Amino acid sequence: MDLGIAGRRAIVCASSKGLGYGCAFRLAEAGCEVVVNGRDPAGTAAAADKIAKATGAKVMPLAADVATPEGQAALLAACPEPDILVNNNGGPPFRDFRDLDREAMIKGVVGNMIVAIELVQKVIGPMRTRKFGRIVNITSGSVKMPLPGLDLSSGARAGLTGFLAGVAREVAGDGVTINFLLPGSFATDRFESGVKREQEARHVSAEQIRAERAAKIPAKRIGDPDEFGAACSFLCSTHAGFITGQSLLIDGGAFPGVL
């Protein structure tokens, strides 16, 4: 399917690996000019080069911490008026909520709520003027199905969802959509860190833990970041202009609910 976004400019935050990489790859495949972002210069450059060689698209690596004003300024200097913004940032580590002090809570809210809002503030005006814009926020399945130990991540990402839900309705008439992708278990570094943590606690093999986790998912497998990227690229397409303010859960059926 032609997504109708060839030549569009896209910023994909935290896209040197994992789910962000999947999104950047698929947008480049659709013909977008993509800014690939990560904190590690070498890893970011390697990811951008890999995407460019595979897709033939114009791909720019930018090593920057999007949680900082300097990092955000660097992103927008590289791509001053993006047509597409994919917000993504790593979540706080597993931790008992009683161990969270004020500093940790503020850091979590900044990283998983405020940063995305700040970037939306910076790009939304030109999008509205051009009558086209696609903003996709990668949150977490824990927004719908909170997990013990991820309370800070769940709360901050739910806050982002609520904040931007109203904004989505405000800008929809100008051809700008704002949506949310909620990943379940995907083959990422974060997933593997959880496997390692459980492996150390239970003294069993990583293979056993992966198999056990996959068995709990109705699809009977762990997700591939590439298929997550495909969903993202569709939401950024011209075909998705009537979809806004929505939270799309991609978890292989793990959430046991209807809505």
N, C-alpha and C positions, 0 to 999 in steps of 0.2 A: 504494500500500500504506500502510495506517495503521501507523506504527511503534510506536504504543502509548506514546509518551513526551510527549504533550501535557501541559503544565503542569510538566514537570520543569525543574530549574534547571541551567544549564550554564555552565561557564567555559571559554572557548577562548583559549588563550594565543597571542600574536602573530597576531591575527586581523583586523587592519585591512586586510590585503591578502593576495594569494597563496593558498597552500593553506589557511592558517588561516581566511581569509575564506570560502573555499568551504565549510569545515566549519561555520562559524558560520551562514552563510546556510541551509544545509540543515537544521541543527538548529532554527533559528527557523521554517523552513518546516514542520517537523514539530510545531510548537506549543510548543517549549521557550522558557523565559525565558533569554536569553543575555547573558553579559557578554563584550563585544568588547574586546580588549586590544591596545594598541600603544604605542610610545614617543612618537609624535608626537600631541599632543592634537588638533590640527585634523584630521589624517588619520583618527584613531580615531573622532572624533565624526562625521565624514562617512560613514565606513563603517557605523557603527551606525545612523545615520539612514537610509541607503540600504536596509539590511536590514529595518529596522522598516517602512518605507513599502512595501516589496515583499511582505512576509509578514504584516504586521499583528501581529507578535509583540512582546512586551515585550523591548526590547534596550537594554542599558546600556553606554555607552562608558566605558572606564577606561584612561587613559594612565598606564602604569607599566612599569618595567623589572623583569620577573619574575626576573631573575638576582640581584636584591638582596632582602634581608630586608624592606625597606620596600615594595618592589613586591609581594611576596607577601602581606604584611599588608594592603595596599590591595585586592588581589584578593579576599581572604577577608572583608574588611570589607564589600565590595560584595555578596558572595554567601557567607555564612558556612558553609553546609552544602550544597555542590553535589551534585546527583545524578550529574552528568556532568563529567568533567575531560578536556580535550584538551590534552595537553602539546605545545608547539611552540616552537622557538627557532631562530634563524638559525645556520648553521654557520660555522666558521672559513673564511677565504678560502683559495683554492688557494695552496699554498706547498710548496716542497721540504722534506722532513722534516729535512734537515740544517740548515735555517735556523730551525728551531723551538728557542727557548730554553725554559728551565724555566717562566718566567712565561707564555709563550704556551701551553705545554702545559697548565698548570694552568687557565688561563682557558678553554681549549677543553673540558676535562673538566668544569669547573663549568657552563658554558653548555649542554652537550649531554648531560650525565649527571646531575650532582648536583642541578641545579635541579628537574628532573622528579621525582627521588626525594624531594626536600624537599616538593614540593607533594603528592605521593602520601601521604607521612607525615601531612600536615595534614588531608587529606580522608577518609582510609580508615576512620577510626573511626566517624563518623556514617553512612557508607555501610553498613558492616557491621551497625550497629544497626538501620537501616531495612530491611535485607535487599534493598537495591538499590543498585547503583553501576556506572557504566561509565567506565573510564579508557582512553583511546586515546592512544598516544604516537606522534607523527609523527617518524620517524627518517629513513632514507635507503636507497635501493637499494644504496648503497655498503656497507651492512652485509653484504649477500650477495655483492656484486661490487665489491670495493674498487678505487678509482681512484687512480692516482698523483697526488699533490698534495693529495688529500683524506684523507691518512692519519690526521690528528688527528680529523677529523670521524667517519671510519669507526670508529676505535678507541673514541672516547667513546660513540658511539651503540650500538656492539656491547656495550660495558660496561653501558649502561643496559638493553639487551635481556636480558643474562644476569642482571643484578641482579633485575629485576622478574619474570623467568620463575618464580623460586621463590615470590615474593610472590603471583603470580597463583594458584598452586595452594593457597596458604595461605588465601586469602579466597574462593575459588570457592564453598565451601559456604554462604556468607552472601549469595549472589546478586550478588556483585561480580565483574566481569570486567575483565581487563587485557589489552589487545592492542596490536599495533604495526602502523602503516601505513608501508610503505617506498616512497616515490615514486621514479619514474624521472625522465624528462624531461617537465617540465610548463612551461606558459607563465607563468613567474613572473619577478620581478626578478632572482632568482639565476641563472635560465637565461639571461636577457638579458645579465647581467654576463659570463657565460662567452662568449656570442656576441661581445660587444664586445672581450673580451680576445683572442679568436682572430682577430677582424677586424683588430685592430691589428697582430697578429703576422704575418698572412698577406697583408694588404693586399687583401682581397677584400670583397665586399658582405655585409652582414648577412643579406640574403635568401638568398644562396648558402649561407652557413653553416647557416642554419635548415633549408634544403632538404636539405643533406648530412646533417645530424643526423637529420632525420625519415626519410630513406632507410635509415638503419641500424637503424631500429626496425621489427620485423615488422608492426606496425599502420600503418606509413608516415605517422605524424603525431606531433605533440607533444601531450601530454595537456592537458586542460582542467581547471583547478582545481575547477570545479563537479562534475565526475564523481568527483574525489577526495573532495569533500565528501559526495557521495551514499554512497560506501563507508563513510565515517566515521559518518554518521548511521545506517546500517544496523547497524554494530557497536555503536552506542549504543542500539539499539532493544530492545524486549522479545523480538523474534524471535531475537536473537543471544545469549541467555543461556547457551547450551551451547558457546559459542566463547570460549575464554580461553587466554592464554599463546601466542597465535599471531602470526606475522609475515606480513602480507599484502603481497606485492609487487605494486605497480601501475605497470607500466612498458611496457605495450604489447607484451610478449613479448621485451624486450631481453635479459633474463638467459637465457643459453643452458644452463639446467640443468633438472633434474627436481624437486629438492627445494628 
